[in-house]
Amino acid sequence: MERPRSGGRDGTPEMISTVSGKLLEKKPTSLLVDVNGLGYSLHVPLSTYESVGKVGQDIRLYTHLRVRDDSIELYGFAKEEERRLFLLLLSVTGIGPKAALNILSSSSLDALQDAIGGGNESLLMAIPGIGKKMAARLIVELREKLAALMPPVTDLPPGPPADAKAFEDAVAALTSLGYGRQAAAKAVRKAQAASDGGMDLERLVRKALSFTRS
């Protein structure tokens, strides 16, 4: 039976929030880090393994400590956004740490956000171990939570203020086609910036679709 966690999932602070030290050992699923003479073994997703650098270098990881009756496990992430998504995945019924790491290792952070936010079951089902029921569950349980965590759309082209209603309608059209809100919003802003403001909704959506493929 699992004891209460040290923090993170319910919004409370993590007992061990970060680990900084020298990388002693590097495997696709785990890292060994020397912190002032103590060796910390951390479970990591593949994205973290690929980004931490070489053995012997100093690294810094965001962490989550998981305490159970029979074990104490530490999980490490190169980015705070990875840790946040890991914790959100753990909140889904039927998803444990191993499955959450597998999901993070199977796709980029942006692709996962777009798949869940856009309700794209087929993209999620392409992840090993994720069937139709689990894909639907991930979307239902995480879509609103991910939207709250999703950073504002950046790198948008400059231009005059866009028609807010046309913007939202076009974004809604793209998300209904399976695109994540962030990707859809960026494409629509580009389409609006490239037009003279006279596009109807159909033409705006078609123009935005061309930017999703660029």
ZIFENHU-V654490 format. One record per pair of residues at least 12 apart in sequence whose ideal C-beta (glycine too) atoms are under 8 Angstrom apart, sorted by sequence separation. I is the first residue (numbers start at 0). J is the second residue. D is the distance in whole Angstrom. If there is no record, write none. Layout:
i j d
I J D
I J D
//
This chain:
i j d
20 32 5
21 33 5
29 41 6
62 74 6
110 122 7
191 203 7
194 206 7
20 33 5
29 42 6
30 43 5
47 60 7
62 75 5
63 76 8
121 134 8
170 183 5
173 186 7
190 203 6
193 206 7
18 32 6
20 34 4
28 42 6
29 43 6
61 75 7
62 76 7
85 99 5
88 102 6
120 134 4
123 137 6
169 183 8
170 184 5
173 187 7
19 34 7
20 35 7
23 38 6
28 43 7
60 75 4
61 76 5
85 100 7
88 103 8
120 135 6
123 138 7
18 34 6
60 76 6
61 77 8
106 122 8
187 203 7
190 206 4
28 45 8
30 47 8
43 60 8
60 77 7
61 78 7
170 187 5
190 207 4
27 45 6
30 48 7
61 79 5
85 103 6
120 138 7
166 184 8
169 187 4
189 207 7
20 39 7
41 60 6
63 82 6
84 103 7
190 209 8
28 48 7
61 81 7
62 82 7
105 125 8
106 126 6
118 138 5
187 207 5
190 210 6
18 39 5
27 48 5
30 51 7
41 62 7
61 82 5
105 126 4
166 187 6
169 190 7
186 207 4
189 210 5
26 48 7
63 85 7
74 96 7
81 103 6
105 127 6
115 137 6
166 188 7
186 208 7
18 41 7
25 48 7
63 86 7
115 138 6
72 96 7
84 108 7
102 126 6
118 142 7
183 207 7
186 210 4
101 126 7
166 191 7
185 210 8
186 211 5
25 51 7
32 58 7
51 77 6
74 100 7
101 127 7
115 141 5
116 142 6
161 187 8
165 191 7
50 77 5
81 108 6
84 111 7
101 128 6
102 129 7
115 142 6
161 188 6
25 53 8
30 58 8
32 60 7
47 75 6
80 108 6
84 112 8
172 200 7
183 211 8
22 51 6
25 54 5
47 76 5
116 145 6
152 181 6
162 191 7
182 211 6
22 52 7
24 54 7
30 60 8
42 72 6
47 77 4
78 108 7
98 128 6
115 145 5
116 146 6
155 185 6
158 188 8
161 191 4
22 53 7
23 54 7
42 73 7
43 74 7
46 77 7
47 78 8
65 96 6
149 180 7
150 181 8
154 185 7
161 192 8
169 200 6
173 204 7
22 54 5
41 73 5
42 74 5
43 75 5
44 76 7
149 181 6
152 184 5
156 188 7
168 200 6
172 204 5
22 55 7
40 73 7
41 74 6
42 75 7
43 76 7
112 145 6
116 149 7
152 185 5
155 188 5
156 189 6
158 191 7
165 198 8
178 211 6
21 55 7
22 56 6
39 73 6
41 75 4
47 81 7
146 180 7
155 189 7
158 192 4
162 196 7
169 203 5
173 207 6
21 56 7
22 57 8
46 81 7
157 192 7
165 200 7
169 204 5
173 208 7
21 57 6
22 58 5
152 188 7
156 192 4
20 57 7
21 58 8
44 81 7
112 149 6
155 192 8
156 193 8
159 196 8
19 57 7
20 58 7
165 203 6
169 207 6
173 211 7
19 58 7
94 133 8
19 59 4
93 133 6
18 59 7
19 60 8
44 85 8
17 59 6
18 60 5
17 60 7
32 75 8
93 136 7
94 137 8
17 61 6
18 62 5
92 136 7
16 61 7
17 62 6
30 75 6
91 136 6
16 62 6
91 137 6
15 62 5
92 140 7
13 62 7
15 64 5
88 137 8
91 140 5
13 63 6
14 64 5
90 140 7
91 141 6
13 64 6
90 141 8
88 141 8
42 96 7
87 141 6
90 144 8
18 73 8
122 177 8
7 63 5
44 100 5
118 174 8
121 177 8
18 75 6
43 100 8
46 103 6
87 144 6
117 174 5
6 64 8
15 73 7
42 100 6
45 103 8
46 104 7
87 145 7
116 174 7
119 177 4
5 64 4
44 103 4
45 104 4
118 177 7
4 64 7
5 65 8
44 104 5
117 177 5
4 65 6
5 66 6
46 107 7
84 145 8
87 148 7
117 178 5
4 66 6
46 108 7
117 179 4
3 66 8
116 179 4
117 180 7
2 66 5
84 148 8
115 179 8
116 180 5
1 66 8
2 67 6
83 148 6
113 178 7
114 179 7
116 181 7
1 67 5
2 68 6
113 179 3
117 183 8
1 68 7
112 179 6
0 68 6
80 148 8
113 181 7
112 181 7
113 182 5
109 179 8
28 100 7
109 181 8
109 182 8
7 82 8
8 86 5
7 86 5
8 89 6
8 90 6
//
